[in-house]
Amino acid sequence: MRCATSSRRTVAPASAWPSTSITCGGIPNSSAGIERAGAADRLFAYHLCDWLVPTTDLLNDRGMMGDGVIDLPLIRSWMEAAGYRGMHEVEIFSAANWWKRDPDEVLLTCQKRHADRT
């Protein structure tokens, strides 16, 4: 799904679109897409993770917030400017790193990184 086009699709009135840091991080005009979706009251989720460079797996090698190249504070500012006030969903698809760690460590790191780097 592309942020820049999500608000232009024809959907049922109850439908909405998520914004994901991975899909918004490298797409030109993502801020305009988020703005359009917000104006149409179609932002319902905000998924956070980071993109590692280099990456070893397109799906299961995503980084903890702040470990990669996505400007997470910028994307959060777009979401908030578009009126999004919902939950922030952290997605850490990290088979070789974070999934192998102690869950308490992962949760504490998520809390700290969300506060410090988004």
N, C-alpha and C positions, 0 to 999 in steps of 0.2 A: 504494500500500500504506500502511496506517495502522499506526503502531507500537502503538497502543492495542488493536488487535484481532488482530494477527498471531499471537499465541500461542494463540488460541482456535480457529483453523481446524483442521479435520480433515485431516491430511496423513500421508504415509508416514513411518515412523520415521526414515528417513535425511534427510528434508527439514528445512530450516531457513529462517529469514527474516532478511533484512538490516535493519539500522537505518540510516536516512539522515537526515542533519541537516536537509534540506529538509522531509521529511515529519514529522519529530518536532518541529521548531522551533516550529510554531504550533498544534499539536494538543493540546487539553486532555487530561490524564491520560496523556501519553506515557510518563512515568516508570513508571507502573503497567504499561503494556504491555511495556516493556522488561524490567521485573522479572519479569513472567509468562513472557516468552520465555526469559529467562535461567534461571529455575527449571525450565523444560521442556527445557533444553539446546538451544534453538533460535535462538540468536544466532550467526550465522556470518560476518557482514560488518558493517563500520562505514564508511559513506561520508560524506565531509566536503566541504562547500562552504558558501557563505554566501548569504543572500538579500538582494539589493540593493533599496533603496527610494529612489526609484522604480525599477522595472525596465522595460526596453524590450522584453523577449521572455521569455515564461514558461519556455522551455526553455534558450535559449542566451544568457542574460544573468545567469548566476549569478556570485557574487563569490568572490574569494580569501578564505580564512579570515581573519576580522577586518575585512573591508570592509563587512559587512552587519549585519543585525539579529538573527541567531540567536545565542543564548547557548551557544556551542560548549563552553566549559568545563563548563557544567551538564550538557549531554547526555553529554559524555565521562564525567563522574562517575557518571551513571546506568548507562552501559554497564559501567564498571569495577565498580560496586557489584553489578551483575547477574552478574558473573563473566566478562565478555568479556575475553579476553587476546590476541585475534587482531590481524591487520594493520589499519591505518587506511588506507582508500582515498580519496585526494583526487580529487574530481570537479570540474573547472573547465570548465563549459560556458559559454564566454565568447567568442563569435564576434567581437564588436566590440572586445574588449580583450585578454585574456590570450592568445588564439590568435594574435594578430598580433605578439606579442613574441618576442624571442629565447628559444629553449627553455632555454638555460642560466640566464637571468634568472628564468624561470618556476620552474624546479626549485629554485634557490637561495631564491627567495621562499617556495615551498611548505615547504621545510625550516625556514626561520626562523619562518614563521607557525605551523607545526604545533607547534614548540617553545614559542613565546611566547603563542599565542592559542587553544589548544584544551585 
